[in-house]
Amino acid sequence: MIKYFNEKNLEIFNKIIFVSDNIHHVRNIYYLYGQNLHYYFIDNLWLISAKEIKTKNSSKKKRLPKYYEIDLNEGNVIDFRKKYKHATGLGWNNLNVKTGSNMEGYFSTILFKVKGENCQTKSSITLEIEKYYKDLLIPIELTLILNKNQKEDFILNNNNQFVFKFNCKLNAINTIDIKVKNPQSLFDLKKGLNRVKNSIILNSISING
């Protein structure tokens, strides 16, 4: 599904309603589709539809289009290991991991904005990432794409920091797309029946001028 979302494919919403309790996923869909879709909050669930839903009990939240903001006047790090700090975007599960945001599947996206006087055109951005399965000996092959045009391939062995050159622009929406070549499930590893494919945990993002 994430592949179709990133392609901004509207056909997947034909005759169906997308339901989610994850505001971070909904924000990502809003970033991709904007006003081409309708967004409703009903009974603590988000409903997204290609057609308007007529009901008295729904509301459109003002917080919907907001993204994580890094205020460089106050600090340069988003630490996802802190309570209530979760990656904004598709492909992340924050429910079962006590530290960091857990990537599920082959694709994920991170959305964020930067503000503050220290936002410089010649900056760098660092992702601190670790393996989901600590005892997995196979290296994890990652492709990171910053703002759709800067692509880097990495190999994750244990805990690693991945650094990009970053052209910081105030209040612009930035995206980091992550592709994993070889995620594994407990079923793949012959350790259980769960077929959800996991690979990495994102601990933090930091920006340096």
C-alpha positions as CSV (number, residue, x, y, z in Angstrom):
1,M,0.0,0.0,0.0
2,I,2.8,2.4,0.8
3,K,4.1,2.1,-2.7
4,Y,0.7,3.2,-4.1
5,F,0.4,6.0,-1.6
6,N,3.8,7.4,-2.6
7,E,2.7,7.3,-6.2
8,K,-0.3,9.4,-5.2
9,N,-2.6,6.8,-6.7
10,L,-6.2,7.9,-6.2
11,E,-7.6,4.7,-7.6
12,I,-6.9,2.8,-4.4
13,F,-9.6,4.9,-2.7
14,N,-12.3,4.0,-5.2
15,K,-15.3,2.5,-3.4
16,I,-13.2,2.1,-0.1
17,I,-12.6,4.1,3.0
18,F,-9.2,4.0,4.6
19,V,-9.5,3.7,8.4
20,S,-6.6,4.3,10.8
21,D,-6.1,5.2,14.5
22,N,-2.6,6.5,13.7
23,I,-2.4,10.3,13.3
24,H,1.2,10.0,11.9
25,H,0.1,7.8,9.0
26,V,-2.9,10.1,8.3
27,R,-0.5,13.2,8.2
28,N,1.6,11.4,5.6
29,I,-1.4,10.7,3.4
30,Y,-2.5,14.3,3.8
31,Y,1.0,15.4,2.7
32,L,0.7,13.2,-0.4
33,Y,-2.9,13.8,-1.4
34,G,-3.8,17.1,0.3
35,Q,-7.4,18.2,-0.5
36,N,-7.9,15.5,-3.2
37,L,-9.3,13.4,-0.3
38,H,-11.6,13.9,2.6
39,Y,-10.4,13.4,6.2
40,Y,-12.7,12.7,9.2
41,F,-12.2,11.9,12.8
42,I,-15.0,9.7,14.2
43,D,-15.0,7.7,17.5
44,N,-11.2,8.1,17.8
45,L,-10.6,6.8,14.3
46,W,-9.5,8.6,11.1
47,L,-11.5,7.9,8.0
48,I,-10.1,8.9,4.6
49,S,-12.3,8.9,1.5
50,A,-12.3,10.0,-2.1
51,K,-15.9,11.1,-1.6
52,E,-17.5,13.3,1.1
53,I,-19.0,11.5,4.1
54,K,-22.1,13.0,5.4
55,T,-22.5,12.5,9.2
56,K,-23.2,14.8,12.2
57,N,-20.6,13.1,14.3
58,S,-17.4,13.7,12.3
59,S,-14.9,16.5,12.5
60,K,-11.9,17.6,10.6
61,K,-9.0,18.3,12.9
62,K,-6.8,21.4,12.6
63,R,-3.8,19.4,13.8
64,L,-4.0,17.2,10.7
65,P,-1.4,18.9,8.5
66,K,1.2,19.5,11.2
67,Y,4.5,17.7,11.2
68,Y,7.4,17.3,13.5
69,E,9.3,20.5,13.9
70,I,12.9,20.8,14.9
71,D,13.5,24.2,16.4
72,L,17.3,24.6,16.1
73,N,17.2,27.5,18.6
74,E,16.2,25.0,21.3
75,G,18.0,21.9,20.1
76,N,18.9,19.9,17.0
77,V,17.6,16.4,17.8
78,I,14.3,14.5,17.5
79,D,14.8,11.7,20.0
80,F,12.2,8.9,19.2
81,R,13.2,7.1,22.4
82,K,11.3,9.6,24.5
83,K,7.7,9.1,25.4
84,Y,5.2,10.4,22.9
85,K,7.9,10.9,20.3
86,H,7.0,8.9,17.2
87,A,8.1,9.1,13.6
88,T,5.5,11.0,11.5
89,G,5.0,9.1,8.3
90,L,3.9,5.7,6.9
91,G,5.6,2.4,7.7
92,W,6.2,2.9,11.4
93,N,4.9,1.0,14.4
94,N,5.4,2.7,17.7
95,L,3.3,0.4,19.9
96,N,5.5,-2.5,20.9
97,V,9.0,-0.9,21.0
98,K,10.0,0.8,24.2
99,T,12.9,2.7,22.5
100,G,12.7,4.3,19.1
101,S,10.3,3.8,16.2
102,N,10.0,0.4,14.6
103,M,9.9,0.2,10.8
104,E,7.6,-2.5,9.3
105,G,7.7,-3.8,5.8
106,Y,9.9,-2.6,2.8
107,F,9.1,1.1,2.7
108,S,8.7,4.0,5.2
109,T,8.6,7.8,5.2
110,I,9.6,10.4,7.7
111,L,8.1,13.9,7.5
112,F,9.6,16.9,9.4
113,K,10.1,20.7,9.3
114,V,13.0,22.9,10.6
115,K,12.8,26.3,12.1
116,G,15.3,28.6,13.9
117,E,18.1,30.9,13.1
118,N,20.6,28.0,12.8
119,C,18.9,26.6,9.8
120,Q,21.7,26.8,7.2
121,T,21.9,25.8,3.6
122,K,25.1,23.8,4.1
123,S,24.0,21.5,7.0
124,S,24.0,17.8,7.7
125,I,21.4,15.5,8.9
126,T,22.1,12.3,10.9
127,L,19.9,9.3,11.5
128,E,20.7,7.0,14.4
129,I,19.5,3.5,13.5
130,E,19.8,0.0,15.0
131,K,18.7,-3.5,14.1
132,Y,15.3,-4.6,15.2
133,Y,16.6,-8.1,15.7
134,K,19.8,-7.6,17.7
135,D,21.1,-11.1,17.3
136,L,20.5,-11.2,13.5
137,L,23.9,-11.6,11.8
138,I,22.8,-10.8,8.3
139,P,23.5,-7.1,7.4
140,I,20.5,-5.0,6.5
141,E,20.6,-3.2,3.2
142,L,19.0,0.3,3.2
143,T,18.4,3.0,0.7
144,L,17.7,6.4,2.1
145,I,16.3,9.1,-0.1
146,L,16.2,12.7,1.2
147,N,13.6,15.1,-0.3
148,K,13.1,12.8,-3.3
149,N,16.4,13.7,-4.9
150,Q,19.4,12.7,-2.7
151,K,19.8,8.9,-2.6
152,E,22.3,6.9,-0.6
153,D,22.8,3.2,-0.1
154,F,23.9,1.9,3.3
155,I,24.7,-1.4,5.0
156,L,23.5,-1.7,8.7
157,N,25.5,-4.2,10.8
158,N,24.7,-3.1,14.3
159,N,24.1,0.4,15.6
160,N,24.9,3.0,12.9
161,Q,24.7,6.7,12.2
162,F,23.9,7.7,8.7
163,V,24.8,11.2,7.6
164,F,23.4,13.3,4.6
165,K,24.3,16.7,3.3
166,F,21.2,18.8,4.0
167,N,20.1,22.0,2.4
168,C,18.1,23.4,5.3
169,K,15.1,25.6,4.4
170,L,13.0,27.2,7.0
171,N,9.5,25.7,7.5
172,A,9.8,23.5,4.4
173,I,8.4,20.0,4.6
174,N,11.2,17.5,4.4
175,T,10.9,13.8,3.6
176,I,13.2,10.9,4.2
177,D,12.1,7.7,2.4
178,I,13.6,4.5,3.5
179,K,13.7,1.3,1.5
180,V,14.8,-2.0,3.1
181,K,15.9,-4.9,0.8
182,N,15.7,-7.7,3.3
183,P,13.3,-7.3,6.3
184,Q,12.6,-10.4,8.3
185,S,9.6,-11.7,10.2
186,L,9.6,-14.1,13.1
187,F,8.1,-16.7,10.6
188,D,11.0,-16.1,8.2
189,L,13.5,-16.6,11.1
190,K,11.6,-19.8,12.2
191,K,11.0,-18.2,15.6
192,G,7.2,-17.8,15.5
193,L,4.1,-17.4,13.4
194,N,4.1,-13.6,13.1
195,R,4.7,-12.7,9.5
196,V,5.1,-8.9,10.0
197,K,8.5,-8.0,8.5
198,N,10.8,-5.9,10.7
199,S,14.2,-4.5,10.1
200,I,15.3,-1.4,11.9
201,I,14.5,0.9,14.8
202,L,14.9,4.7,14.3
203,N,16.3,6.2,17.5
204,S,16.8,9.8,16.5
205,I,17.3,12.5,13.8
206,S,19.7,15.4,14.4
207,I,20.7,18.4,12.3
208,N,24.0,20.2,12.4
209,G,24.9,23.5,10.7
